[in-house]
Amino acid sequence: MKIDLVFAICAVLLTGALLILISYVIMILASFRKMLKPIDRVVNELSGEFKPLLNDFSGMTSSMRNIIGRFDMVTRFVFGKAEMMSKGADVAAGFAQKFVKDPKGELSALGAGLKKALDVIFKRKGID
C-alpha cells in the first residue's frame, strides 16, 4: 500500500469521526436548549412577579421609615420634657437647700426680685 492511500483513508476516517462528533455535540446542545425553554419561561414569569413584590417591599420600607421617624420624634419630645423636668427639679432642690440653710437671706432675695419685677412691669421710675 502506498503511503498516500493510507493518509487519504485516515483523513476520510478522521473527517467522518469529526462529523459524527460535531453532530453529537449539536444533538446535545439542541436537547439542552429544549431543557432551557421551560426554565426560561419560569424565570420570565417570576421576574414579572418580582417587580410588584419589590415595589410592595419598597412601599413597606418607606412606611417603616416614616413610622420610625415619627417614633424618634416622639421619643425626642418625651425625653426633652423629662430632661426639662429634671433640670427644674434640680433648680427646685437647689433652692430648697439654700432656703433651709439661710431662710432669711432667701426670702429677702425673693422679695427684692419680686419688687424689681413689679417695677419693670408697671414701669416705675428710678429703675437701674
Secondary structure by P-SEA (a helix, b strand, c coil): ccaaaaaaaaaaaaaaaaaaaaaaaaaaaaaaaaaaaaaaaaaaaaaaaaaaaaaaaaaaaaaaaaaaaaaaaaaaaaaaaaaaaaaaaaaaaaaaaaaaacaaaaaaaaaaaaaaaaaaaacccccc
